[in-house]
Amino acid sequence: WWNVVDWANVQERFANATSNKGIITL
């Protein structure tokens, strides 16, 4: 179960990973 804090953390890590690669993969 996701709560707001967990989901925001996941999105932040995802954004960091994609910005480092320069490619967005879902």
N, C-alpha and C positions, 0 to 999 in steps of 0.2 A: 504493500500500500504506500502510495506516495503522499507526502504532505508538502506544503508550500516550500518549506526550507529545503527539503531533499530535492524537489524538482528543480528549484532555482540552482542548487549546487550542480546537479546533473547538466543543466543547460549551460552553466558557466564553464564547466569542464569540456563540454562538447564544443562550445564556441572557441575555447582556447586551443583545442586540438585541431579544429578546422582552420583557424587562423594561422596556426603554425605550418600546416600542410599547404594552405592556400587553396584547398579544394574542400567543398562541402559534400559529404557523403551521408546518406540517410540509411 
